[in-house]
């Protein structure tokens, strides 16, 4: 008996040279045609993946450490590829990639801007944590909520029933904000910056809005399953990339992770006994990924639940590692936490079957990775602070012998029987 499994060959396809210090963030942009990198040398660089050419370099962009981690302040490229957003301590700068215009500056010294991204049309720049929408061409504010928001940290005046009635009957996001002026509004923005979900602590109503048009898409009332207002705000809430599903845990039932369909407000599943973990929806909202926290410095394994049923789909033995899923949900990549800058092995898994398909030894010198949308390429930092892009080739099929004592005994006895039968047949003739 033999075992047959698929093994994918990967090879270094391109080396990007230019940074002189440790890489702080990597991300594919422009449908995987370009790469954005931010380094401790205080530069943000845009690369062309096919040729390895450096398209532009923006200097004097320090990496922010501590609570304002660079994880939340990665540079962003506009959908048309003409503008590049970088964060500084008290400002957001919108740079012209061609370098022909002066950067447009947004002052955030009195605000809390955890992250920023363009909406799909590129007209608006959306900042999170305290939701603001800015005109990407003029850097002028278009919309702002009245109080800090999202992820369970809200402040502001308490709402009244009059405020609630006003907010329920508003049809546009700007009117909603005006009706609740001075009231603490919780909100979460979809990763593609098209939708925002808002609610007030203590109220059983939530609203789903289209950010660019300002129109209300859905109003959740007490007849719906999704009632975040009664729960004193979320301690953790994640929205799928397209804003169709949301998963979260709330303070009154912190150990239960719930997933809702925002199209109808129905709860899809409830996963119990989820405590002290990191939870994330897969890019297409199909699965809920739970990374268990064993103690302060130890995480793992990675549990994958089906979002529609809440059933455990599989478990990956990934511990103390950074992991990412390709946008099309075909591959998952992981690399161990790396604090001493030693080259570490990169592991790649088939996300559909949850089986390993590749292991690339001594590849990455940091825990910063970027995975292409189609799962065929990834980049990591190599020695001398160079960036290496790896490409997947046609899979090979490996064969191996399943070694079991009972199996070998059966084979030996079978061969002995055949030989004995042939000898008797020859003797009889």
FENURQUI-V971866 format. One record per backbone hydrogen bond with DSSP energy under -0.5 kcal/mol. CO is the residue of the C=O (numbers start at 1). NH is the residue of the N-H. If there is no record, write none. Layout:
[[CO:NH] [CO:NH]]
This chain:
[[1:402] [3:400] [5:398] [7:9] [7:396] [9:393] [11:391] [14:389] [15:17] [16:387] [19:18] [22:40] [25:38] [27:36] [29:34] [30:33] [33:49] [33:50] [34:29] [35:47] [36:27] [37:45] [38:24] [38:25] [39:42] [42:61] [43:39] [44:58] [45:37] [46:55] [46:56] [47:35] [47:49] [48:52] [53:48] [53:55] [56:46] [57:59] [58:44] [60:62] [63:65] [64:70] [65:68] [67:69] [69:72] [70:73] [76:85] [78:81] [82:97] [83:78] [84:95] [85:76] [86:93] [90:108] [90:109] [91:88] [92:106] [93:86] [93:95] [94:104] [95:84] [95:97] [96:99] [101:96] [104:94] [105:107] [106:92] [106:108] [108:111] [111:113] [112:114] [112:130] [115:128] [117:126] [119:122] [123:136] [124:119] [124:126] [125:127] [125:134] [126:117] [127:132] [128:114] [128:130] [129:131] [129:149] [131:145] [132:127] [133:142] [133:143] [134:125] [134:136] [135:139] [140:135] [143:133] [148:155] [150:153] [152:154] [157:184] [160:164] [161:165] [162:166] [163:167] [164:168] [165:169] [167:170] [171:216] [172:176] [173:177] [174:178] [175:179] [176:180] [178:181] [180:183] [182:157] [183:185] [184:186] [186:199] [188:197] [190:193] [192:120] [194:211] [195:190] [196:198] [196:209] [197:188] [198:207] [199:186] [200:203] [205:200] [206:220] [207:198] [208:217] [208:218] [209:196] [209:211] [210:214] [214:173] [215:210] [218:208] [218:220] [219:221] [220:206] [221:224] [225:227] [227:230] [228:231] [228:233] [229:202] [229:232] [231:251] [233:251] [236:249] [238:247] [240:243] [241:192] [244:262] [245:240] [246:260] [247:238] [248:258] [249:235] [249:236] [250:253] [251:254] [253:250] [253:256] [255:257] [255:274] [256:258] [257:271] [258:248] [259:268] [259:269] [260:246] [260:262] [261:264] [261:265] [261:266] [265:225] [265:226] [266:261] [269:259] [270:272] [271:257] [273:275] [276:293] [278:291] [280:289] [282:285] [283:241] [286:307] [287:282] [288:290] [288:305] [289:280] [289:291] [290:292] [290:303] [291:278] [292:294] [292:300] [295:298] [298:294] [298:295] [299:320] [301:292] [301:303] [302:316] [303:290] [303:305] [304:313] [304:314] [305:288] [306:310] [311:306] [314:304] [316:302] [316:318] [317:319] [320:337] [322:335] [324:333] [326:329] [330:351] [330:352] [331:326] [332:349] [333:324] [334:347] [335:322] [337:339] [344:363] [344:364] [345:336] [346:360] [347:334] [348:357] [348:358] [349:332] [349:351] [350:354] [350:355] [355:350] [357:8] [358:348] [359:361] [360:346] [364:344] [367:369] [368:381] [370:379] [372:375] [373:328] [376:392] [377:372] [378:390] [379:370] [380:388] [381:365] [382:385] [383:386] [386:382] [386:388] [387:16] [388:380] [388:390] [389:13] [389:14] [390:378] [391:11] [396:7] [396:398] [398:5] [400:3] [401:403] [402:404] [404:408] [405:409] [406:410] [407:411] [408:412] [409:413] [410:414] [411:415] [412:416] [413:417] [414:418] [415:419] [416:420] [417:421] [418:422] [419:423] [420:424] [421:425] [422:426] [423:427] [424:428] [425:429]]
